[in-house]
Amino acid sequence: MSAAPLIELSAIPESQRAAVLAVLRERDALRETNRRLEHLIAELNQVVHGKRSEKLSDDERQLAFEDLEAAVAEVEARQDAAAPPGTPPRRAARRNRGHLPADLPRILRVIEPNSLLCPCGCGEMHRIGEDRVERLDIVPAQLRVIVTIRPKYACRRCAGGVTQAPAPAHLIEGGLPTEGALAHVLVSKYADHLPLYRQSQILARAGIELHRSTLADWVGTAAFHLGPVVDRLSEHLKRSDKLFMDETTAPVLDPGRGRTKTGYLWALARDDRSWGGADPPGVVFTYAPDRAGENAERILQGFDGILQLDGYPGYNRLTRPSRTGGVPITVAHCWAHARRKLKEIFDRDGSEVAAEGLRRIAELYRIEAEIRGMGPGLRLSARQVRSAPLVAAFGEWLQAQCRRISVKSRLGEKLAYVHRHWDGLQTFLRDGRVEIDSNSVENLIRPIALTRKNALFAGHDEGGRSWARIASLVATAKVNGVEPFAYLKATLEAVAAGHPQAKIDDLLPWNFKPAS
């Protein structure tokens, strides 16, 4: 923007100087606003496209998006406020009108003119149409008290004729919360990642004094009663022919040492949607105080199919004839982990060998993108015809590089990792139901990291077990398109009412219907 010529105020009539000064101040403010907007947009582009954005975690990148987009919106709102009357707002095109769910309740507000009489004196005007605008309104969480009254009736003629309806069943007999309140606390903690002490603070603002220890008691009670549902969910998953497995850290307070120790949440997941499998997706988390491979062996008792996982050596015991709880498991290793190893080297020093490995792996992923959604037979045929020659060529290239590059170098270490898992990396060529990577289970355990970040740690090993149970039901509900609060509320109500054990399958997340 070219600099505007300087204005000599002394040449302007005194009666007009105030107006001219106001215009100049408005011009300077507009310039500053435009400079700020350009700066913010440049920062946003840096986060999206710049190399430095690769060093941010997904959560950090989202936080950057939120704050920068909010700052851009503030600047644009300032520009809208300063624009001449009648100028269309800059942000009008970004509104989401017309996309509000049809099942949301609608509150109609009809605004009638002050008078329906024709200005010409012809009489009352007739309605010829309307303008309808829908806007999203949000009412904060409503706290209410359910008052249950059970009248007593007695016979006036005898002493024994007293009747009263039985008290309804509650999950916490004689306790304060309804099952809906319990479900809200569970969803807030394990789906929305709000620790109990923060929930206590939020309730206090509404005048409800509930100590976090009380909320913790509610969580533990609910976790106990939901345990059989999670156990049944695990049984269903282990009947499958193919599962994913992964583990993630779960810091736990260690009072004896005055600091935290590292526990683990082991995730066992099923997701057959990419090839049209009939079984619904689901995940079960199991807490363990360490990462020992025997935990995986214990969790997988009764499962004898194909297991998709990363290269953690603790899983090796599952493939041995001495495996307890079943026959040796067939392992499908993850090409995404192999790619990640090479990318670490390429990002650090631009290695041509790593770049070649990444290029070869990218060819395999292009084929997978094309066959996603096809049945297992078609996927297998495409892989045998198109992918198998590429994998064979990659194997020959890998062998040549391993002979040439020292295993003690960083690149040699990464290549050796791929070489060690070569058999498992070829499993997807032999079964159309197998994925090329284990990203499905990694996506399912990502919310665990958010809960871990916000809650800092679980207060005890038992807290880790409660965490695992509730997180299992919340994650499985989400992946099946079920609203977690509605599901947990209905399930807790059913459990409180004595839902029969023989029909426990009805309580699994994928069988939930809003009217059930």
ABEGO torsion letter per residue (X at the ends): XBBBBBBBAAABBAAAAAAAAAAAAAAAAAAAAAAAAAAAAAAAAAAAABAAAAABBAAAAAAAAAAAAAAAAAAAAAAAAABBBGBBBAAAAABABGABBAABBBBBBBBBBABABBAAGAEBBBBAEBBBBBBBBBBBBBBBBBBBBBBBBBBAABAABBBBBBBBBBABBGBABBAAAAAAAAAAAAAAGBBAAAAAAAAAAAGBBBBAAAAAAAAAAAAAAAAAAAAAAAAAAAABABBBBBBBBBBBBBAAAGBBBBBBBBBBBBBAAAAGBABBBBBBBBBBABABAAAAAAAABGBABBBBBBABAAAAAAABAABBGEBBBBBBBBAAAAAAAAAAAAAAAGBAAAAAAAAAAAAAAAAAAAABGBBAAAAAAAAAAAAAAAAAAAAAAAAAAAAABBAABAAAAAAAAAAAAAAAAAAAAABAABBABAAAAAAAAAAAAAAAAAAGBBABAAAAAAAAAAAAAAAAAAAAGBBAAAAAAAAAAAAAAGBBAAAAAAABAAABBAAX
